[in-house]
Amino acid sequence: MRIDFKAELGSHLLVGFQGLTTGEQLVHILREFAVGGIVLFRRNMQSPEQLRTLLEEAQAVARETLKRPLWVAIDQEGGTVQRLAPPFTQLPAARELAADGPEAIADWTATCARELRQLGVHINFAPVLDVISEGEPHFLGTRSLGCDPEEVARLGRLWIRILQENQISATAKHYPGLGQAQLDPHHHTPVIHWPDAASRERDLIPFRAAIDEGVHCIMTSHSHYPDLDPRWPATLSPIINRQWLRERLGFQGVLCSDDLDMAAVNGRFTWGDIASQGLLASIDLFLVCQEPDHIEPFAGALWDAVRSHY
């Protein structure tokens, strides 16, 4: 691949990988695709010492090959979604933290941020700002901070503030709101209807608050919101991301996709469609986390999309 492609486009990719070491697969990914960073999962961890060694070696390869460091990201929400195994601190789920109040959120989040910073992690894909409906089962479960949009906004702002005060970039997710979804985008494409401005605002309130707080990153939902964009899911929608998030809500930070290996996008669209529409939709960081074999076709599609549009 051409070096200018690596320099200009590879930096927009955050990828997952298999293994506990900076082995052949990860070195190949770094050298061939010049990715901007890596996303850590439980499959990459055996012990704190092993994980620190992995990250130090990966950064050494990046500095030698790419002449720049890697971004390191992780999903460390607490509860059922936390990639760091013991002896790292095991965080309560967001719902439990919300029930315990702001002081608990501040304390646990500060502990989390310190551990991430000591490892060399830069971005935490948290908090979840999706507002679920009271009394109704939801696939997000205890990942959501609750049913009251104002309370989710208040607690989410605190979570963001503590992470970022401790030099970890927070990520508000899943914009523009996954709380009304009936299906899990890992396996299906949720369709979320906003019949009026009030229902739309209910989902957007926490994201407005996150932007006011200065959140560094926002992660998109792969759900379809036909009342805003009849054709494209949020990740691929210029209407939802450019017109609404960038222009109306005033977000100027980093916009990242949810994992493109999810069925909600990968099962419906070609890599070419995903790359082309993602660029039009103002996505800054594209995540390909579960299938390393998908990095090459998506990187090629991204290059083709840039040549086509620009």
Secondary structure per residue as TSV (DSSP state, phi and psi in degrees):
chain	resnum	aa	ss	phi	psi
A	1	M	-	360.0	151.8
A	2	R	-	-72.3	143.6
A	3	I	H	-63.4	-32.3
A	4	D	H	-69.7	-32.3
A	5	F	H	-62.3	-45.9
A	6	K	H	-60.2	-44.1
A	7	A	H	-68.6	-43.2
A	8	E	H	-85.8	-37.2
A	9	L	T	-108.5	-34.6
A	10	G	G	-57.7	-32.1
A	11	S	G	-67.1	-11.4
A	12	H	G	-92.7	6.6
A	13	L	E	-108.9	130.7
A	14	L	E	-115.4	127.5
A	15	V	E	-130.0	152.4
A	16	G	-	-93.8	166.8
A	17	F	-	-153.7	164.9
A	18	Q	-	-97.0	148.5
A	19	G	S	108.9	167.1
A	20	L	S	-105.9	-2.6
A	21	T	S	-133.9	169.3
A	22	T	S	-80.3	71.2
A	23	G	-	-86.6	-165.6
A	24	E	H	-58.9	-41.8
A	25	Q	H	-63.3	-49.3
A	26	L	H	-67.1	-41.6
A	27	V	H	-61.0	-41.2
A	28	H	H	-61.8	-44.3
A	29	I	H	-60.5	-44.7
A	30	L	H	-66.0	-43.9
A	31	R	H	-76.8	-37.2
A	32	E	H	-82.9	-35.8
A	33	F	H	-114.2	-6.0
A	34	A	-	48.3	47.9
A	35	V	-	-64.5	156.1
A	36	G	S	-74.8	-26.3
A	37	G	E	-175.0	180.0
A	38	I	E	-124.5	154.7
A	39	V	E	-116.0	125.5
A	40	L	E	-89.2	142.8
A	41	F	-	-130.3	169.9
A	42	R	G	-57.4	-30.2
A	43	R	G	-65.6	-14.4
A	44	N	G	-96.8	2.3
A	45	M	-	-122.7	132.9
A	46	Q	S	-120.0	-37.9
A	47	S	-	-158.0	161.7
A	48	P	H	-58.2	-40.9
A	49	E	H	-64.5	-44.2
A	50	Q	H	-61.9	-41.6
A	51	L	H	-68.7	-40.2
A	52	R	H	-62.4	-41.1
A	53	T	H	-63.6	-43.5
A	54	L	H	-56.5	-48.2
A	55	L	H	-68.6	-38.7
A	56	E	H	-62.1	-43.2
A	57	E	H	-69.1	-39.6
A	58	A	H	-62.9	-41.5
A	59	Q	H	-65.6	-35.5
A	60	A	H	-64.6	-42.1
A	61	V	H	-62.5	-42.6
A	62	A	H	-63.8	-43.6
A	63	R	H	-64.5	-37.6
A	64	E	H	-72.1	-43.0
A	65	T	H	-89.0	-44.7
A	66	L	T	-99.6	-14.6
A	67	K	S	64.2	28.1
A	68	R	S	-157.8	157.7
A	69	P	-	-78.4	165.8
A	70	L	-	-93.3	146.4
A	71	W	E	-77.0	140.4
A	72	V	E	-120.6	124.3
A	73	A	E	-124.9	160.5
A	74	I	E	-157.8	153.7
A	75	D	-	-97.7	99.3
A	76	Q	E	-123.4	72.2
A	77	E	E	-82.3	-36.9
A	78	G	E	109.6	166.4
A	79	G	T	63.8	-127.4
A	80	T	T	-77.1	-13.9
A	81	V	E	-120.2	87.4
A	82	Q	E	-150.6	123.4
A	83	R	-	-84.2	-19.1
A	84	L	-	-87.9	119.6
A	85	A	-	-83.7	164.9
A	86	P	T	-55.3	144.4
A	87	P	T	-86.9	6.8
A	88	F	S	-63.8	151.2
A	89	T	-	-59.1	130.0
A	90	Q	-	-94.3	115.9
A	91	L	-	-85.0	141.6
A	92	P	-	-63.3	159.8
A	93	A	-	-66.2	156.7
A	94	A	H	-55.9	-41.2
A	95	R	H	-62.4	-40.2
A	96	E	H	-65.2	-41.9
A	97	L	H	-62.6	-41.1
A	98	A	H	-62.0	-39.9
A	99	A	H	-66.4	-31.4
A	100	D	H	-81.5	-15.4
A	101	G	-	99.7	174.5
A	102	P	H	-58.2	-37.9
A	103	E	H	-62.6	-39.5
A	104	A	H	-65.1	-43.1
A	105	I	H	-61.3	-44.4
A	106	A	H	-62.6	-44.0
A	107	D	H	-67.3	-49.3
A	108	W	H	-66.3	-39.9
A	109	T	H	-66.8	-38.5
A	110	A	H	-64.0	-41.1
A	111	T	H	-61.9	-46.3
A	112	C	H	-58.1	-47.7
A	113	A	H	-62.0	-41.0
A	114	R	H	-62.3	-43.2
A	115	E	H	-66.4	-40.9
A	116	L	H	-64.1	-43.5
A	117	R	H	-63.8	-40.4
A	118	Q	H	-64.4	-29.9
A	119	L	H	-75.6	-29.0
A	120	G	T	103.4	22.8
A	121	V	-	-87.7	141.6
A	122	H	-	-109.7	-32.1
A	123	I	E	-127.2	129.4
A	124	N	E	-109.4	125.8
A	125	F	-	-80.0	69.8
A	126	A	-	-160.7	153.2
A	127	P	-	-94.8	162.9
A	128	V	B	-78.0	122.8
A	129	L	-	-111.0	18.9
A	130	D	-	-76.4	130.5
A	131	V	-	-96.6	113.5
A	132	I	-	-92.2	169.8
A	133	S	-	-91.9	137.9
A	134	E	T	-65.7	134.4
A	135	G	T	79.7	-1.4
A	136	E	S	-109.6	133.5
A	137	P	-	-64.3	145.2
A	138	H	-	-145.1	142.9
A	139	F	T	-63.7	-22.5
A	140	L	T	-69.1	-26.8
A	141	G	G	55.7	-130.1
A	142	T	G	-82.3	6.4
A	143	R	G	-70.1	-25.8
A	144	S	S	-82.1	145.7
A	145	L	-	-75.4	-12.5
A	146	G	-	148.6	-165.7
A	147	C	S	-105.9	-14.1
A	148	D	-	-97.2	114.0
A	149	P	H	-60.6	-34.6
A	150	E	H	-68.6	-38.7
A	151	E	H	-70.6	-40.9
A	152	V	H	-59.4	-41.3
A	153	A	H	-63.4	-45.1
A	154	R	H	-64.2	-47.4
A	155	L	H	-71.9	-35.2
A	156	G	H	-63.4	-40.6
A	157	R	H	-59.7	-42.9
A	158	L	H	-63.4	-44.8
A	159	W	H	-57.3	-47.9
A	160	I	H	-61.4	-45.7
A	161	R	H	-60.7	-45.6
A	162	I	H	-67.1	-43.5
A	163	L	H	-57.2	-49.2
A	164	Q	H	-75.4	-28.1
A	165	E	H	-65.2	-23.8
A	166	N	T	-101.8	23.9
A	167	Q	T	65.6	27.8
A	168	I	-	-115.5	125.4
A	169	S	B	-71.8	125.4
A	170	A	-	-85.7	158.9
A	171	T	E	-133.2	113.9
A	172	A	E	-81.0	127.3
A	173	K	E	-143.9	153.7
A	174	H	E	-116.3	98.9
A	175	Y	E	-60.7	138.5
A	176	P	T	-92.6	20.1
A	177	G	-	128.0	124.2
A	178	L	-	-109.4	2.2
A	179	G	T	-66.1	-25.7
A	180	Q	T	-94.8	4.3
A	181	A	-	-71.8	141.3
A	182	Q	S	-97.4	-15.4
A	183	L	S	-123.4	153.0
A	184	D	-	-87.5	122.1
A	185	P	T	-66.0	-11.5
A	186	H	T	-62.1	-29.0
A	187	H	T	-123.6	-20.2
A	188	H	S	-142.2	176.0
A	189	T	-	-107.1	104.1
A	190	P	-	-67.1	143.5
A	191	V	B	-115.6	120.8
A	192	I	-	-115.6	121.5
A	193	H	-	-100.8	132.8
A	194	W	-	-115.5	90.6
A	195	P	-	-69.3	-18.0
A	196	D	S	-150.6	171.9
A	197	A	H	-63.9	-32.1
A	198	A	H	-65.4	-42.5
A	199	S	H	-68.3	-36.0
A	200	R	H	-65.9	-45.2
A	201	E	H	-65.5	-32.8
A	202	R	H	-55.5	-41.6
A	203	D	H	-76.9	-30.9
A	204	L	H	-84.6	-20.7
A	205	I	H	-51.7	-49.0
A	206	P	H	-63.8	-32.1
A	207	F	H	-74.1	-35.5
A	208	R	H	-59.2	-43.5
A	209	A	H	-64.7	-40.6
A	210	A	H	-62.0	-41.0
A	211	I	H	-65.2	-42.4
A	212	D	H	-60.8	-31.8
A	213	E	H	-76.8	-13.3
A	214	G	T	86.2	30.9
A	215	V	-	-55.4	136.5
A	216	H	S	-73.5	-37.0
A	217	C	E	-131.8	149.9
A	218	I	E	-129.1	135.0
A	219	M	E	-104.9	135.4
A	220	T	E	-82.8	155.4
A	221	S	-	-89.1	147.6
A	222	H	-	-87.9	6.6
A	223	S	-	-71.5	161.6
A	224	H	B	-104.0	129.8
A	225	Y	-	-120.4	80.5
A	226	P	T	-63.5	-21.2
A	227	D	T	-72.8	-18.3
A	228	L	T	-102.3	-45.9
A	229	D	-	-139.0	108.1
A	230	P	S	-69.2	-13.3
A	231	R	S	-107.6	-48.8
A	232	W	S	-108.6	143.6
A	233	P	B	-66.3	164.6
A	234	A	G	-55.7	-43.0
A	235	T	G	-56.0	-33.1
A	236	L	G	-107.5	14.8
A	237	S	-	-104.2	112.4
A	238	P	H	-61.9	-31.8
A	239	I	I	-64.1	-49.7
A	240	I	I	-72.0	-37.5
A	241	N	I	-92.8	-44.6
A	242	R	I	-81.9	-55.3
A	243	Q	I	-69.3	-42.1
A	244	W	I	-87.4	-61.4
A	245	L	I	-67.4	-50.0
A	246	R	I	-75.0	-48.0
A	247	E	I	-87.4	-49.9
A	248	R	I	-78.4	-44.2
A	249	L	S	-88.1	-16.4
A	250	G	-	78.6	23.3
A	251	F	-	-74.2	126.7
A	252	Q	-	-117.2	7.4
A	253	G	S	-87.1	-156.7
A	254	V	E	-90.1	126.6
A	255	L	E	-104.4	120.1
A	256	C	E	-118.7	147.5
A	257	S	E	-76.2	156.4
A	258	D	E	-70.4	175.1
A	259	D	E	-59.1	122.7
A	260	L	T	-73.1	-7.5
A	261	D	T	-79.7	-3.5
A	262	M	S	-71.7	148.2
A	263	A	H	-63.0	-27.0
A	264	A	H	-60.5	-26.6
A	265	V	H	-116.3	-49.4
A	266	N	H	-64.7	-27.4
A	267	G	T	-85.0	-6.6
A	268	R	T	-118.9	-28.0
A	269	F	S	-126.7	155.2
A	270	T	-	-75.1	162.5
A	271	W	H	-60.0	-34.8
A	272	G	H	-62.4	-44.5
A	273	D	H	-62.8	-43.9
A	274	I	H	-62.8	-45.1
A	275	A	H	-66.2	-48.6
A	276	S	H	-63.5	-49.0
A	277	Q	H	-70.1	-34.5
A	278	G	H	-60.8	-41.6
A	279	L	H	-64.8	-44.1
A	280	L	H	-64.2	-28.5
A	281	A	T	-88.1	9.1
A	282	S	T	74.3	23.3
A	283	I	-	-71.5	130.0
A	284	D	S	-94.2	-38.6
A	285	L	E	-126.4	124.2
A	286	F	E	-101.6	127.2
A	287	L	E	-100.3	126.9
A	288	V	E	-128.4	100.1
A	289	C	-	-111.0	-28.9
A	290	Q	S	-103.2	-25.6
A	291	E	-	-124.8	95.2
A	292	P	G	-56.1	-27.6
A	293	D	G	-66.0	-14.8
A	294	H	G	-85.8	-11.6
A	295	I	H	-63.7	-45.6
A	296	E	H	-63.4	-49.8
A	297	P	H	-64.2	-34.4
A	298	F	H	-71.0	-40.8
A	299	A	H	-60.2	-41.6
A	300	G	H	-64.1	-40.6
A	301	A	H	-65.3	-36.1
A	302	L	H	-65.3	-42.0
A	303	W	H	-63.3	-44.9
A	304	D	H	-61.8	-39.1
A	305	A	H	-65.4	-40.8
A	306	V	H	-64.2	-44.6
A	307	R	H	-63.6	-34.9
A	308	S	H	-71.9	-41.0
A	309	H	H	-86.9	-29.3
A	310	Y	-	-119.6	360.0
